Amino acid sequence: MRFFPLLTALLLTAACATPPRPVGAPSRVVVVGASTVPRPAPRGVVADVFGGEEPRDVVAREAAEALRARGFSVLGVETVVGQAPTVEEAARLARERQADATVVLVLTRLDLSALQPLGQVEVALESRMVGPTGQVWTSQERRTATAERLYQSRTNWRSHVRQAVIQSVRELP
């Protein structure tokens, strides 16, 4: 009888865990964050004084954190102004850092029109994983309408970008 609760807890933990990456999937990555979206207007006293944060910085930082949580070894984090690097540039970056792949995330849309009234933001992200030889392992565009219930998320777009980045990283091999 004592083993039943322990066995149940172990089975539930195993079922809820992050799915393992396939054999041969990259484990050492470089993260590149980019954004074609301009910086949203700052909100709040601190943001007014110090200025707002660039979306590309948020994308890069949150992607690195989400990749680490999935068990990847992040060898470097870079941000790019404007368009995402080409496949050749991403492959060169992976070779320079001696990584298995470069993960490129580009924020292409950030619609804040429903942030205040509904706590919703529409986010579009392009993600790409490129190997050091130029092989593209995955490339996709993801559109999500994120919704948060907390008060802070009704005034802060970063939590919505974080949620979209985490969803994109979960789909990587």
N, C-alpha and C positions, 0 to 999 in steps of 0.2 A: 504493500500500500504506500510505503514511503517513496517508492521509485516512480509511481504514477505522476505526481506533480513535477518531479524532476525531468522525467521523460517528456512530458507535455511542454515544459518550458524550453527544453532543448529543441524539440521539433518546431515550435513556433519561432524560435530564434533563427533556426536554419531556413525556414520558409520566408521570413521577412528580410533576410540578409541580402546585400547587393549581389546580383548574380555574378558568378566568376567570369573573368574574361576568357575568351577562347585561347587554346594553346597556340603559341606563336604570335599572339597579339602584342603590340608594343607595350613596354612597361616604363621606359625612360623617355620623357617627352619635354619639348619646349613649347610654351604657350605664347601665342601672339593674339593680342586683343586689338581690334580696330573698330571704328565707328564712322558711318557716313551721316550720323545724326548730330546736329549741333548741340552744344551744352544747353540743357534746360535752364530757365531763369532760376536763380537761387531763391530759396524760401526759408524764412526764419532769420533770426538775429545773427547767429554765427555764420550762416551762409552769406548774409549781406556783407559782413565784415571781411571774411576771408575768401569769398568767392565760391562758386559751386565747383563740383568735381566733374571732370570730363567723363563722358560715358565709356570711352575706350579704356580708361583706367579701371572703372568698375567692372567691365567685362573681363579684362585680363586678370584682375585680382580674384574675382569670384570663380572664374574658370580654373585657375590654379588651385584654389581651395577645394573645389568640387572634385578635381582630378586626384588630389592628394587623398581625399576621403574615399575615393574608389580604389586606392592602392597604387596609383601611378607615382613614379618618382619624377618630380618636376625639376628639371635642370636649369630652367631659366624662364623669365617672364618678360615679354617685350610688348610695347604698345606702338601702333603705327597710326600716323595721321592720315585720314582719308581712306582710300580703297585698301582692300586686303592685299597682302603680298601674293605674287604669282606662285604657281606650283614650283617653278624653278627656284625662286627666292626662298620658299619654305623648305625645300629640299636642301638648299645650301646652308640654311640656318641649322637644320638637323645635323648635317655633316660637321659644321663648325663646333657645335656643342656636344658632338658624339652621342646624339640621342637616337632612339629608335624611330621617332616620328616628331613632326611639328603639328600641334593642334592650333588651328586658326579659327577664331570666332569673330564675326563681324556683325555689329548691331546695325541693321538697315532701316528699322522703323521703331519709333517710340512715340506712341500716340497718348498724350496725357490729358486729353479732353474730358475723360470720365474719371479722372483721379480724385478730385475733390468730392463730387456728388455721390459716386458709387464705389470708390476705392478700387477701380479697375483701370488697367493699362494694357494697351495692345502693343506687344513686342514682337519684332521679327528679327531672327538671328540666322545667319548663314554659318555653318560649321564645316570644317574640312580637316581631315587628318592625312598628312603627306609624309611618306617615308623618305629616308635620305637618298634613295635612288630616283625619286620623283614619282614613285608609285602613289596614286591617290587611293587610300584605303576606304575612305567614306567622304561623301560630300552631300550636304542636304541643306534645305532652307526650312526653318520652323517658325510658324506664326502661332502665337499664343495670346490669349486674353487672360491675364493674371488678375486674380482678385484676392485681396488680403482683408482681414477683418479688423486688424489692429489700427488704432488711431494714427500711429506714426506712419503706417503705410499709405494712409490717405493723403499725406503731405510729402512723402518721400518716395521718389521714383526708383531709388536704388534697390529697395526690397523686391520690387517687381522684376527688375533686370536680373537680380540674383536668382529668383525663382525660375525665370526663363533659361538662364545659363545652366542651372542645375539640371533642368529637364533635357537640355541639349547634350550635356556631358553624359547623362545616363544612356543615351543612344549610341555612344561611341563604342567601338569594339574593345 
